[in-house]
Amino acid sequence: MGRMGRGWRVAELRQRGGVLAAFVAACCEDEKRARAARRLGARLAGFAPADRTAAEEAVATLERWADDLADHPYRPVDPRPDEADRQTRDHYKDIQHERLTVAARDWRKGARLSLDVYLSQLSRARGLDPRVLEDAYYLYGRGTMALDLGDRATAVREAGRLRKLRDAYAW
């Protein structure tokens, strides 16, 4: 499993574990287990991609404890796949952001600004074919997702494609 794969998996685990830890801590009548769930949730929030195995073990423990409360009316349900991906992406962005150098953060801000400007210019172009605008939103989405996931090469490529669209249609 590559670095991104480990990071994505830990983001999934951090998100799911955080929900389960909060549920167990709030709803468990055993105060000792509730404290343990709070501690485990706090530890899980600090796990990095290298801690994948420990994160999996922590979530497995929290899932067992949550299963003990299976009949509780507030037991969290698994999110739909699209919602799970959105939540994981948010957590993954946090993990990536924690590991970035100042120079990398500055570059990402600049790349994001370029994507924003190109899309804005295309959006204001008069008489633009709706398909071109649809392509622009698609490229913008790919570029911003690549930035969020730390894929610099893809972000650069999509910003370049969006700039070419802008140059062809917005000027």
N, C-alpha and C positions, 0 to 999 in steps of 0.2 A: 504494500500500500504506500503510495507516494505521500509527499509532505502535504499536498493539498487534500488528499483523501483522508489522511489522519486528522488534519485540521477540521475538515467538514464533519467527520465522525465525532470528534470531541465537541464541536458546536452543537450537533444533534443531542449528544448526551448531556451537555450543560443545560440546554433548553429543557429537555424532558426531565432531567433530574431536579432542576429548580422548581418546576411545577409540582412534582411529586413531593419534594422536601417541604414545600410550603403547605401542601395538603396534609401530609402526615403531621407536621408540627402543629397545625391549627386544629385538626380534628381528632387526633389520637388522645384517648383518655389517659394513657400511660405517660405520665410526665417525663419519665426517664427516656422513653423512646422519642417523645416529641423533641426533647433537647438534643438527642442524638441525630435526629433528622435535620434540625437546624444547623448543627455543626457539619454534618455531611453535605448539606446543601451549600454552605459557605465554602467548604473545601473544594467542592465540585466547581464552583464559580471561578476558582483560580487555576483550574487545570489547563495546561497548555497541550498542543498536539502530541508532544512526547509522552503525555500522561494518559494515553488512550486506554490502556489496560486498566489502570486504576479508576478511570472514569466509568468504564463499563461495569466494573465490580461495584462501584458506588451506586450506579443507577439500578443494577440488579437488586441490591439490598433495598433501595427505596421502593422498587416495584413490589418486592415481597411484602414490605410493610404496608404499602397502599392496598395490596390484595387482601390483607387482613381486615381492611375497611371497605371491602367491595360493595357492601350494601349501603354505605353512607350516601346520602343524596347529593353531596357535593364532590364525590370522587371524580377527578378529571377524566375526561374521555380522550382517546387519541384524536389528534386533529386530522382533518382531511389532508390528503397528500399535498395539495397546493398550499394549504395553510402551514403544514409542517415544513415545507421547503422555504416558505417566506420567513418563518421564524428562525429556521436554521441559518438562512442567509444573513439575517440580522446578527445572530450570534457569531457567525463566522467573520463578519466584518469587524466585530469587536475584537475577536482573537487576532485577526490580521493587524488591526490598528495598534494593538498593544505591542506588537513586535516590530513596527516600522521605525526606521531612523527618521530624523528630522528632514533630511534631504528627500527621502522617499515620500514622506507626507506632503512636502512642498510640491514635488513632482505630481503627485496624485491630484492635489488641489488645482494645479495648472492644467492638467489634462481634463479634469472635470469642467473647469471654466471654458476650455475650448469646446467641449461637447455642448455645453449650455449655450454658448454664443452661436455656434453653427446652427443648432436647432432653432434658436430664437430667430435668426436671420431667415431661415427657410420658412418658418411659421408666418412671418410677416410678408413674404413674397406674394404679390398680387397675381391672381390667375393661375396659381400653381395647381398642377394636376393632382388630385387627391391621392393617386397611387405614389407619386413622388413624396408627398408628405408622409404617407404610410411607411415608405422605405426609410425616411428620415427618422421617424419614431423608432422603427425597428433597429436601425444602426445605433441610435442614441441609447436604447435599452441594452443592446449588446455591449456597447462601450462602457456604460456605467456599471453593468454587472461585472465586466472584466476588471474594472478598477476595484470594485468591492471585493472581488476574489483574489486580487493581487496578481492578475495575469497581465503584465505590462505589455507584452507583445500584441496581444489581442486588443487591448485598449488603444494602443497606437494605431493599429490597422483600422479599427472601426472609426476612430477620430479622423483618420485620413480619408476614408470612404465618405464620411459625412461632410468633410470639407470639400471634396470633389462634387458632391451633390449641390452644396451651397454655391460653389463657383459656377456650376452649370446652370442653376436655376434662380438663384437669388440676386444675381448682380446684373 
